Amino acid sequence: MGGEPRHSVVELRSSGYELPCELWEPPSVAKPEVALVLCHGATQKGMRHELIRHLASRLSYRWPVLAFDLPGFGRAPRLVIRGPDDYLYYAHALAAAERAEELTGLKAVLVGHSMGGRVSLQAAARGGGDLVAGVITIAGLYDFPSSPSEMLRLVEDFVSFVRVKLEVPVEELARDIAERRVMEKTIRALRVPLLAVEAGREHYAFIRNSRYGLFKAARCPKTLVLLGKADHKFKEHHEAVANVIADWLEHYLGSPAIWPRGKTRGNADRRLA
């Protein structure tokens, strides 16, 4: 089948940070149309999170895959927050898409889990058409609370476990994000194809309560897949997520995925909208 993906460590500079970054290149038999950029969620494992590693190892048989650590997570430097954009992170996903294009010559499809999905959406809304060819969220299609007090609880929880230096009052940061209605504007500005993979057993109420409304508001080509038995981390469903992503990419890009010998694609339990 053309061998194994080639794995290497690469440089990624973004907004003054040097971020850990890795690239998987597919076997020579593959003819990729896009590169995939994986963005992890709010986990100190960063790009070494089990779902991210599984997607990188499986999807890189067909497409180049770039993964990286966001500031404050994994092996990345401490995050410094001077304003809302530092908290929102989208500039780093755009930098990763640009780096992927430099390394592969291909536009990127951004793929993000949880917080990484929200980050990928914001980046895609800003870089769509130029750097970004599509966006895939995995339990990452959600809105921020419109109440400053509820947003404050989210921000306080965030700063409690992320390596971060705050240079703005946390109350001011929360109020600004809540009042800006960031994700409503993002979803309406999105023009590239969207795949939203959602967990049927999602335990975060703010995701359950906002994901369908945001999906409905999107004006781009869009697909929603619900894995009914999966929870937020998609434990024991990593292969199903990889299969759904590959199917969607094939549908929009028109080439079959190449899987290693002895592996089957399997059928995902899914609902399309």
DOTORVEX-808865 format. One line per 2 residues: their letters; for each residue x, y, z of N, C-alpha, C. Coordinates in steps of 0.1 Angstrom, whole numbers, plus 2048, in hexadecimal, padded with zeros to 3 digits. Example, Ala and Ser with C-alpha at 12.3 -4.5 7.8 and 13.67 -1.06 7.14 Angstrom:
<sites>
as) 884,7C7,84E,87B,7D3,84E,884,7DF,84E | 880,7EA,847,889,7F5,847,881,800,84F;
</sites>
This chain:
<sites>
mg) 808,7F4,800,800,800,800,808,80D,800 | 816,80B,7FE,81E,817,7FC,825,81B,809;
ge) 825,812,813,82D,815,81F,825,81C,82A | 82C,821,834,827,827,840,828,837,83F;
pr) 81F,83E,846,821,84D,846,82F,850,84C | 834,85B,848,841,860,84D,83E,86B,857;
hs) 844,86A,863,842,873,86E,84E,87B,871 | 84C,888,873,857,891,876,853,89C,87F;
vv) 85C,8A2,886,85A,8AE,88F,85D,8BA,886 | 854,8C4,886,856,8D0,87E,855,8DC,887;
el) 859,8E8,882,858,8F4,889,84B,8FB,886 | 845,901,891,839,909,88F,83A,915,898;
rs) 83B,921,892,83B,92E,899,82E,935,897 | 828,93A,8A2,81B,940,8A1,81A,94B,8AC;
sg) 818,957,8A8,816,962,8B2,820,963,8BD | 82D,961,8B9,837,962,8C3,83A,955,8CA;
ye) 833,94A,8C8,835,93D,8CF,83C,934,8C5 | 844,92B,8CA,849,920,8C3,842,914,8C8;
lp) 839,90E,8C0,830,903,8C4,835,8F6,8BF | 834,8EC,8C8,837,8DE,8C4,82E,8DA,8B8;
ce) 834,8D4,8AE,82C,8D1,8A2,832,8C4,89B | 829,8BC,896,82E,8AF,890,826,8AE,883;
lw) 82C,8A7,879,827,8A5,86C,827,896,869 | 81C,891,864,81C,883,85E,819,885,84F;
ep) 822,87F,847,820,87F,838,81C,872,833 | 812,871,82A,80D,864,826,817,85D,81D;
ps) 814,850,81B,81D,848,811,81C,84E,803 | 826,84C,7FB,827,852,7EE,81B,84F,7E5;
va) 814,844,7E7,809,840,7DF,7FD,849,7E0 | 7FC,850,7EC,7F1,859,7EE,7F2,866,7E6;
kp) 7E7,86B,7E2,7E7,878,7DA,7DE,882,7E1 | 7E2,888,7EC,7D9,890,7F4,7D6,89D,7ED;
ev) 7C9,8A1,7F0,7C5,8AE,7EB,7C6,8B9,7F5 | 7C6,8B5,802,7C7,8BE,80D,7D0,8B8,818;
al) 7D4,8C1,821,7DB,8BD,82D,7D1,8BE,839 | 7D3,8B6,843,7CB,8B7,84F,7D3,8BD,85A;
vl) 7CD,8C7,861,7D3,8CD,86D,7CB,8C9,879 | 7D1,8C2,883,7C9,8BD,88F,7CC,8C7,89A;
ch) 7C1,8CB,8A1,7C1,8D4,8AC,7BB,8CD,8B8 | 7C3,8CB,8C3,7BE,8C4,8CF,7B4,8CD,8D7;
ga) 7AE,8C7,8E0,7A5,8CE,8EA,7AC,8D2,8F6 | 7A5,8D5,901,7AA,8DA,90D,7B0,8CE,916;
tq) 7BB,8C9,911,7C2,8BE,918,7D1,8C1,919 | 7D7,8BE,925,7E5,8C1,926,7ED,8B6,91E;
kg) 7E7,8AC,918,7EE,8A4,90F,7F0,8AA,902 | 7E9,8B5,8FF,7EB,8BC,8F2,7E8,8B3,8E6;
mr) 7F1,8B3,8DC,7F0,8AB,8D0,7F2,89C,8D3 | 7F7,899,8DF,7F9,88B,8E3,7EC,885,8E9;
he) 7E1,88C,8E9,7D5,886,8ED,7D1,87A,8E4 | 7CB,870,8EA,7C9,863,8E3,7C1,865,8D6;
li) 7B7,86D,8D6,7AF,86F,8CA,7B8,875,8BF | 7BF,880,8C2,7C7,887,8B8,7D2,87D,8B3;
rh) 7D8,875,8BB,7E3,86C,8B6,7DC,862,8AD | 7D1,85D,8B1,7CA,853,8A8,7C7,858,89A;
la) 7C1,864,89A,7BE,86A,88D,7CA,86D,885 | 7D5,871,88B,7E1,874,884,7E7,867,87E;
sr) 7E7,85C,886,7ED,850,881,7E4,849,876 | 7D7,84B,877,7CE,844,86D,7CC,84D,860;
ls) 7CA,85A,862,7C7,862,856,7D3,865,84E | 7DF,864,854,7EB,867,84C,7EF,85C,842;
yr) 7E7,852,841,7E9,848,836,7E4,84E,829 | 7DC,859,82A,7D6,85F,81E,7D9,86D,81C;
wp) 7DA,875,828,7DC,883,827,7E7,887,830 | 7EF,892,82D,7F9,897,836,7F1,89C,843;
vl) 7F7,89A,84E,7F1,89E,85B,7FB,8A6,863 | 7F7,8B2,867,7FF,8BA,870,7F8,8BC,87D;
af) 7FE,8B9,889,7F9,8BB,896,802,8C4,89E | 7FC,8CB,8A8,805,8D5,8AF,7FE,8D7,8BD;
dl) 806,8DC,8C6,802,8E0,8D4,7FE,8EF,8D4 | 7F3,8F2,8DA,7EF,900,8DC,7F7,905,8E8;
pg) 7F9,912,8E9,800,918,8F4,7F9,915,901 | 800,911,90B,7FB,90D,918,7F7,8FE,91A;
fg) 7F9,8F7,90F,7F5,8E9,90F,801,8E0,90A | 801,8D3,90E,80B,8CA,909,819,8CF,90C;
ra) 822,8D0,902,830,8D5,904,832,8E3,8FF | 827,8EA,8FD,827,8F8,8F8,82B,901,903;
pr) 830,90D,900,832,917,90A,825,91C,911 | 827,922,91C,81C,928,924,814,932,91B;
lv) 807,931,91C,7FE,93B,915,7FE,948,91D | 7FF,953,915,7FE,961,91B,7F1,967,915;
ir) 7E8,96B,91E,7DB,970,919,7DB,97F,91C | 7DB,987,911,7DB,995,911,7CD,99B,90C;
gp) 7C5,992,907,7B8,996,901,7B1,989,8FD | 7A4,98B,8F8,79C,97F,8F4,7A2,977,8E9;
dd) 7A9,97C,8E0,7AF,974,8D5,7B9,96A,8DA | 7C0,96D,8E5,7C9,964,8EA,7C2,958,8F0;
yl) 7B7,95A,8F6,7AF,950,8FC,7A8,947,8F1 | 7A5,94D,8E6,79D,947,8DB,7A6,93E,8D3;
yy) 7B3,941,8D2,7BD,938,8CC,7BD,936,8BD | 7B4,93C,8B6,7B2,938,8A7,7BE,93C,89F;
ah) 7C6,946,8A3,7D2,94A,89C,7DC,93F,89A | 7DD,936,8A4,7E6,92B,8A4,7E2,920,89A;
al) 7D4,91E,899,7CF,914,88F,7D2,91A,881 | 7D1,927,87F,7D4,92C,872,7E3,92B,86F;
aa) 7EB,92D,879,7FA,92C,877,7FD,91D,873 | 7F6,914,879,7F9,906,876,7F4,903,868;
ae) 7E9,908,863,7E4,906,856,7EF,90C,84C | 7F4,918,84F,7FE,91E,846,80B,915,846;
ra) 80E,910,851,81A,907,852,818,8FA,84A | 80C,8F5,84B,809,8E9,843,80A,8EB,834;
ee) 805,8F7,830,806,8FA,822,814,8FC,81E | 81D,902,826,82B,903,823,832,8F6,821;
lt) 82E,8EC,82A,834,8DF,82A,82F,8D6,81F | 822,8D7,81B,81C,8CE,812,817,8D4,805;
gl) 816,8E1,804,811,8E7,7F9,802,8E6,7F7 | 7FB,8E2,802,7EC,8DF,802,7E5,8E8,80C;
ka) 7D9,8EC,808,7D0,8F2,812,7CC,8E9,81D | 7C8,8EE,828,7C5,8E6,834,7B6,8E4,836;
vl) 7B3,8D8,83B,7A6,8D6,842,7AA,8D5,851 | 7A4,8DE,859,7A6,8DF,867,79D,8D5,86E;
vg) 7A3,8CE,877,79C,8C3,87F,79E,8C5,88E | 794,8C8,895,796,8CB,8A3,78C,8C4,8AC;
hs) 792,8BF,8B8,78A,8B8,8C2,786,8C2,8CD | 77A,8C3,8D1,775,8CB,8DD,779,8D9,8DB;
mg) 781,8DF,8E4,785,8ED,8E2,78D,8EF,8D5 | 794,8E5,8D1,79B,8E5,8C4,792,8E7,8B8;
gr) 785,8E1,8B9,77C,8E3,8AF,777,8F1,8AE | 774,8F7,8B9,770,905,8B9,77B,90E,8B4;
vs) 788,90B,8B8,793,913,8B2,794,911,8A3 | 792,905,89E,793,902,890,788,909,888;
lq) 77C,90A,88E,771,911,888,774,920,886 | 779,926,891,77D,934,890,788,937,885;
aa) 792,92E,885,79D,92F,87B,797,92D,86D | 78E,924,86B,789,921,85E,781,92D,859;
ar) 779,933,862,771,93F,85E,77A,94A,859 | 786,94B,85E,78F,956,85B,799,952,84F;
gg) 79C,945,84E,7A5,941,843,79F,939,838 | 792,937,838,78B,92F,82E,78D,935,820;
gd) 791,92C,817,793,92F,809,7A1,932,806 | 7A9,938,80F,7B7,93B,80D,7C0,930,812;
lv) 7BF,92D,81F,7C7,923,826,7BF,916,828 | 7B2,918,82B,7AA,90D,831,79F,909,826;
ag) 79F,8FB,824,795,8F6,81A,789,8F0,821 | 78A,8EE,82E,77E,8E8,835,781,8E7,844;
vi) 777,8E3,84C,779,8E3,85B,771,8D7,860 | 777,8D0,86A,770,8C5,870,771,8C7,87F;
ti) 765,8C7,886,765,8C8,894,761,8BA,89A | 767,8B7,8A5,764,8AA,8AC,760,8AE,8BA;
ag) 753,8AE,8BD,74E,8B4,8CA,753,8C2,8CC | 754,8C9,8C1,75A,8D7,8C2,751,8E1,8BC;
ly) 744,8DE,8B9,73B,8E8,8B4,732,8ED,8BF | 736,8F8,8C5,72F,8FE,8D1,731,90D,8D2;
df) 728,913,8D9,728,921,8DB,72D,924,8E9 | 732,930,8EB,735,935,8F9,728,93A,8FF;
ps) 728,93A,90D,71C,940,913,71B,94F,910 | 70F,954,90F,70D,962,90D,70D,96A,91A;
sp) 70C,962,925,70C,969,932,71A,96A,937 | 71F,977,93A,72C,979,93F,730,970,94C;
se) 726,96E,954,729,966,960,72B,958,95D | 724,952,953,726,944,94F,733,943,948;
ml) 736,94D,93F,743,94D,938,74F,94E,942 | 74D,956,94D,757,957,957,75B,94A,95D;
rl) 751,941,95F,753,934,965,75B,92C,95B | 759,92D,94E,760,925,944,76F,92A,944;
ve) 771,937,944,77E,93D,944,786,939,950 | 780,93A,95C,786,936,968,78A,927,968;
df) 782,91F,963,785,911,962,791,90F,959 | 791,916,94E,79C,915,944,7A9,919,94A;
vs) 7AA,924,951,7B7,929,957,7BB,921,963 | 7B2,918,968,7B6,910,974,7BF,904,970;
fv) 7BE,900,963,7C6,8F4,95F,7CF,8F7,953 | 7CF,902,94D,7D7,906,942,7E3,90D,947;
rv) 7EF,90B,941,7FB,913,945,7F9,921,93E | 7F5,92B,946,7F1,938,941,7F6,943,94A;
kl) 7F9,94F,943,7FB,95B,94A,7F1,965,945 | 7E9,96A,94F,7DE,974,94B,7E3,982,94D;
ev) 7E2,98A,942,7E6,998,943,7DA,9A1,941 | 7CE,99B,943,7C1,9A2,942,7B8,99C,94D;
pv) 7B0,9A4,954,7A7,99E,95E,79E,993,958 | 79D,988,95F,795,97D,95A,786,981,958;
ee) 781,98A,960,773,98F,95F,772,997,951 | 77B,99F,94E,77B,9A6,942,77C,99D,936;
la) 784,993,936,786,98A,92C,779,982,929 | 772,97D,934,766,976,933,75B,97E,92D;
rd) 75A,98B,932,74F,994,92D,751,997,91E | 75D,999,91A,760,99C,90C,75C,991,903;
ia) 760,985,907,75D,979,8FE,74D,977,8FE | 747,978,909,738,975,909,731,980,901;
er) 735,98C,902,72E,997,8FA,731,997,8EB | 73C,991,8E7,740,991,8D9,738,987,8D1;
rv) 731,97D,8D7,72A,973,8D0,733,96D,8C5 | 73E,968,8C9,749,964,8C0,744,959,8B7;
me) 73E,94E,8BC,73B,943,8B4,72F,945,8AA | 726,94D,8AE,71B,951,8A5,721,957,899;
kt) 72A,961,89A,730,968,88F,739,95E,887 | 740,955,88E,749,94C,887,741,942,87E;
ir) 736,93C,883,72F,932,87B,728,939,86F | 724,945,870,71E,94C,865,728,950,85B;
al) 734,952,85F,73F,956,856,746,94B,84F | 743,93E,853,749,933,84E,745,930,840;
rv) 74E,92E,837,74B,92C,829,751,91E,823 | 759,918,82B,75E,90B,826,756,900,82C;
pl) 756,8F4,826,74E,8E8,82B,751,8E5,839 | 747,8E1,841,747,8DE,84F,743,8D0,851;
la) 74A,8C8,859,746,8BB,85E,746,8BD,86D | 73B,8BA,874,73A,8BB,882,737,8AC,887;
ve) 741,8A7,88E,73F,899,894,73B,89B,8A3 | 730,896,8A7,72B,899,8B4,729,88C,8BC;
ag) 72A,88D,8C9,728,881,8D2,71A,880,8D7 | 714,875,8D5,706,872,8DA,705,873,8E9;
re) 710,870,8F0,711,870,8FF,719,87C,904 | 718,887,8FD,71F,893,901,71B,897,90F;
hy) 725,899,917,722,89D,925,723,8AC,928 | 728,8B4,91F,728,8C2,921,71B,8C8,91C;
af) 714,8CE,926,707,8D4,922,708,8DF,918 | 713,8E8,91A,714,8F3,911,716,8EF,902;
ir) 71C,8E3,900,71D,8DE,8F3,710,8D8,8EE | 709,8D0,8F6,6FC,8CB,8F2,6F2,8D6,8EF;
ns) 6F3,8E0,8F6,6E9,8EB,8F5,6EB,8F4,8EA | 6F7,8F4,8E4,6FA,8FE,8D9,6FE,8F8,8CC;
ry) 701,8EC,8CB,707,8E6,8BF,6FD,8E6,8B3 | 6F1,8E2,8B6,6E8,8E1,8AB,6E4,8EF,8A5;
gl) 6E3,8F9,8AE,6DF,906,8AA,6EA,90C,8A1 | 6F7,90A,8A5,702,90F,89D,703,908,890;
fk) 700,8FB,890,700,8F3,883,6F6,8F9,87A | 6EA,8FB,87F,6DF,900,877,6E3,90E,871;
aa) 6EA,916,879,6ED,924,874,6F8,924,86A | 700,919,868,70B,919,85F,705,91A,851;
rc) 70B,922,848,707,924,83A,710,91D,830 | 71A,916,835,723,90F,82C,71E,900,82A;
pk) 724,8F9,820,721,8EB,81F,724,8E4,82C | 71A,8DC,832,71C,8D7,83F,717,8C9,841;
tl) 71D,8C2,84A,719,8B4,84D,71A,8B2,85C | 710,8AC,863,711,8A9,871,710,89A,873;
vl) 719,894,87A,719,886,87D,719,884,88C | 70F,87C,890,70D,87A,89F,711,86B,8A1;
lg) 71C,869,8A9,720,85C,8AE,718,859,8BB | 70D,852,8BA,704,851,8C5,709,84C,8D2;
ka) 713,843,8D2,718,83C,8DE,725,843,8E3 | 72A,84D,8DC,736,854,8E0,734,85F,8EB;
dh) 73E,860,8F3,73E,86B,8FD,748,876,8F7 | 74A,881,8FF,752,88C,8FB,760,888,8F6;
kf) 766,87F,8FC,774,87B,8F9,774,870,8ED | 768,86B,8E9,767,861,8DF,770,855,8E2;
ke) 771,852,8EF,778,846,8F3,772,83A,8ED | 77A,831,8E7,775,825,8E0,76E,828,8D3;
hh) 76F,834,8CF,769,838,8C2,772,83F,8B9 | 77F,83F,8BC,789,846,8B4,789,841,8A5;
ea) 788,834,8A3,788,82F,895,77B,834,88E | 770,834,895,764,839,88E,765,848,88A;
va) 76C,850,892,76E,85E,88F,777,85F,883 | 782,857,882,78B,857,877,783,853,86A;
nv) 77B,849,86B,773,844,85F,76A,84F,85A | 763,856,863,759,861,860,761,86C,858;
ia) 76C,870,85E,774,87A,858,779,876,84A | 77E,86A,849,783,866,83C,777,865,831;
dw) 76C,860,836,760,860,82D,75C,86E,828 | 75C,877,831,758,885,82E,763,88B,824;
le) 76F,889,827,77A,88F,81E,779,889,810 | 776,87C,80F,774,876,802,768,87B,7FB;
hy) 75E,87E,802,751,883,7FC,754,891,7F6 | 75C,899,7FD,75E,8A7,7F8,76A,8A7,7EE;
lg) 773,89E,7F0,780,89F,7E8,781,894,7DE | 779,889,7DF,778,880,7D4,782,875,7D3;
sp) 78B,872,7DD,794,867,7DC,793,85E,7E8 | 794,851,7E5,793,847,7F0,79F,848,7FA;
ai) 79C,846,807,7A6,845,811,7AE,838,80F | 7BB,838,814,7C3,82D,813,7C6,829,821;
wp) 7C2,81D,825,7C4,818,833,7CE,80D,833 | 7D5,80B,83E,7E0,801,83F,7D9,7F3,83D;
rg) 7E2,7E9,839,7DD,7DC,837,7D7,7D6,844 | 7CD,7CE,843,7C7,7C8,84E,7BD,7D0,856;
kt) 7BB,7DD,852,7B2,7E6,859,7A5,7E7,851 | 79A,7E8,857,78D,7EA,851,788,7F8,854;
rg) 780,7FD,84B,77B,80B,84D,770,80A,857 | 767,800,857,75D,800,861,752,80A,85E;
na) 746,808,863,73B,811,861,738,818,86E | 738,825,86D,735,82E,879,726,82F,87B;
dr) 722,82F,888,714,831,88B,712,840,88A | 70B,845,880,70B,853,87D,6FD,858,879;
rl) 6FB,864,87B,6EF,86B,876,6F3,878,86E | 6EF,879,862,6F3,884,859,6E8,88E,859;
a) 6EC,89B,859,6E3,8A6,858,6E8,8B0,84E;
</sites>
